[in-house]
Amino acid sequence: MKSIKLGIIGLGTIGSATVKNLLKSKELIKESYGLDVVISSICDKRKDLAKKFKDIVFTAEPFDIVRSSEIDVVVELIGGINPAFEVIKESLKSGKDVVTANKALLAEKGSVLFDLAARRNSGRLRFEASVCGGVPVIRSIASHLSLAGIRSIVGILNGTTNYILSNMADFGGGFEENLKDAQIIGYAEKDPSLDIKGIDSLHKLSILSYLCFGRSLPLSKVFVEGIENISDLDIKYARELGYVIKLLAVARLLPNNKIEARVHPAFIPNNHSLAQVKGSFNAVFINTERAGEFLFSGLGAGGDATSTAVIADIVSLAKEYPHTYIASRNKNADLVNPARFSFRYYLRLSAVDKPGVLAKISRILADYKVSIASVTQKQRDSARFVPIIMLTHKARETSLLKAKAKIDSLSVINPPTQVIRIEEI
Ligand SMILES: NC(=O)c1ccc[n+]([C@@H]2O[C@H](COP(=O)([O-])OP(=O)(O)OC[C@H]3O[C@@H](n4cnc5c(N)ncnc54)[C@H](OP(=O)(O)O)[C@@H]3O)[C@@H](O)[C@H]2O)c1
């Protein structure tokens, strides 16, 4: 029976679940794949963990594993950029295969690592757990859907923000209250900024963009907006208009070979399959040229779910698909400049309730060639101001934002006017 020897680096949430579930499924992997997976070494900073593992070499130094001639596969689960980058680089260079869940690292340094892994004598790189936890979306894209000509991906890639937005919609309460709730039950970190500002979604979008379009994203150039300014009023008005609000990560290959990439909250119709993705679930909606549309959805985080993807990667290295996933098209494809985006928009204005105000707002929008599709005046939200909800027809983002700035400077407006894009999917 074929045997592979693992060195697991990082024994936190994902590392300890990986060890637990590998030991649990050892016989199943033998029976199903004729493969004996042996955990040879484990590394973690916390040396006191050593006593838990009898027949496994324990070290606090990751490079002991990288340099060990005993190890076939290095499983990097420490997270962060350093020393994870050097750990993976050195492992691949020495011909060891690598499994990682490290989305931040792959988003920052993926192109170096993907190129390295594609070299002839290098080890191979697997990273299923880096996007959507336990959902097998990377394997499906790399070994199947990329053959169907992927046009676009629209993802709900962050469980924390999806939990907050869907709880605001289903159970009420504002953003801050639902964020606190997410922190109490462990769905949000103490410092939640990577999640709520959209950065974690951007990292995962970059990995998907590499696989789908052959281009990791230049992170600083991608348009990213978080969910921290979404209010319970927006959630309520969205529902009344037949929409839900989701934090979307979108990448689209345009006919001119440019990639439109963006992360921001958006209205989506409440009868779209992505609207049904609730709580901490993740999903990716993929549109292809030749095979239609696909929706992948499931648990995007957590030890057991994510370790399933790590273990599947380990088995795949031994049993199937011998190559590193390579996406060679469009390596230098440009990004679409966000100034060229156009959408339909939802606007929520807070205006003084007196004759002539609506006419002023409409005139400014018309001056900037933003045409109004509908206007609703809501009940007064304070002694002076009344909410006005507008949906626009498709308009250029730059024009819309200039119009918004001008509207917000009117003395009859209580700024800032809320602007949310309406996604056409
Ligand atoms: N958690 C999830 O649901 C999830 C889902 C998908 C992907 N991921 C990814 O999986 C990776 C691991 O995440 P996690 O949640 O398991 O993180 P974690 O709980 O913080 O675990 C990381 C472990 O590695 C140890 N460590 C860090 N630097 C080390 C070093 N230089 N040498 C030895 N040990 C070191 C840490 O020790 P200390 O705590 O003492 O620093 C900790 O025990 C990350 O890349 C993450 O993005 C996580």
The ligand as an ORCA input file, in Angstrom:
! r2SCAN-3c Opt
* xyz 0 1
  N     -10.335     29.104     11.172
  C     -11.014     28.873     10.055
  O     -12.227     28.623     10.080
  C     -10.293     28.893      8.721
  C     -11.028     28.604      7.540
  C     -10.353     28.586      6.316
  C      -8.988     28.835      6.275
  N      -8.315     29.129      7.440
  C      -6.879     29.370      7.353
  O      -6.201     28.304      8.005
  C      -4.983     28.785      8.569
  C      -4.948     28.416     10.060
  O      -6.040     29.054     10.702
  P      -6.450     28.730     12.208
  O      -7.800     29.336     12.400
  O      -6.257     27.286     12.491
  O      -5.370     29.619     13.002
  P      -4.971     29.496     14.534
  O      -6.074     28.880     15.305
  O      -4.434     30.822     14.934
  O      -3.768     28.436     14.500
  C      -2.464     28.703     14.100
  C      -1.534     27.880     14.998
  O      -0.205     27.976     14.485
  C       0.664     28.377     15.564
  N       1.769     29.144     14.980
  C       1.723     30.393     14.455
  N       2.947     30.762     14.001
  C       3.764     29.721     14.245
  C       5.156     29.490     14.030
  N       5.929     30.416     13.468
  N       5.668     28.319     14.420
  C       4.911     27.380     15.009
  N       3.585     27.524     15.244
  C       3.024     28.682     14.875
  C      -0.222     29.231     16.461
  O       0.334     29.350     17.738
  P      -0.027     30.686     18.585
  O      -1.506     30.712     18.727
  O       0.710     30.490     19.877
  O       0.475     31.866     17.788
  C      -1.512     28.423     16.446
  O      -1.475     27.329     17.332
  C      -4.943     30.285      8.293
  O      -4.187     30.527      7.134
  C      -6.413     30.630      8.056
  O      -6.572     31.763      7.209
  C      -8.937     29.156      8.661
*
